[in-house]
Amino acid sequence: MNSQPHRVSTRFDVRVIPRAPQEEFGGIRGSALVVRVSAPPVAGAANEALLRMLSDALGVPANDLAILSGHHSRDKTLRVVGLSASQLKQRLREAGAL
């Protein structure tokens, strides 16, 4: 029997633009959050920068974020543990990402 309480999680799509002049959120394109990172798409550097930016913006530990698909692509699906979809949107708004 699992004694740990169920933690809510939310999946969302991200479009990463590596080698950007500055790190910033670029709003929504289609259904994906656009994130510009200065890191190159080499050896996971852009993925690390993406997770760091989202962790800071959402106020969650980096280990509560995971890339589910698109590790080697600009288009990714991520999961954040501990936030509902409405909480995710609210925190993104507060961070100026939306």
TAPEVEN-V423035 format. One record per helix or strand of 3 or more residues. SS is the DSSP state (H for helix, E for strand). FROM is the first residue (numbers start at 1). TO is the last residue. If there is no record, write none. Layout:
# TAPEVEN-V423035
ss->SS from->FROM to->TO
ss->SS from->FROM to->TO
This chain:
# TAPEVEN-V423035
ss->E from->9 to->17
ss->E from->24 to->29
ss->E from->32 to->36
ss->H from->45 to->58
ss->H from->62 to->64
ss->E from->65 to->69
ss->E from->75 to->81
ss->H from->85 to->94
